[in-house]
């Protein structure tokens, strides 16, 4: 697939690629993939960390992998949501993301 980008957008991708030591095509593909993820999982945001890109419950300090691990360790989504005062739907969204991208989250 070939994409034609406006000049300013292409320059931005090239700058960012240089900054992180990637090829522009690699970075462009990752940005498109992350855009699709944001569309499918609006309650999740990806952040740069020392360990790479990590999914978080948007607006919180809770990593998706940590939420999923808490549930695997025997907590219910309802208990987690109640304890941290989140709508259950947000926790379910984090778990859906974890299920969709399990290999990334589990390393």
Secondary structure, 3 states (H helix, E strand, C coil): CCCCCCHHHHHHHHHHHHHHCCCHHHHHHHHHHHHHHHHHCCCEEEEEECCEEEEEECCCCCEHHHHHHHHHCCCCHHHHHHHHCCCHHHHHHHHHHHHHCHHHHHC
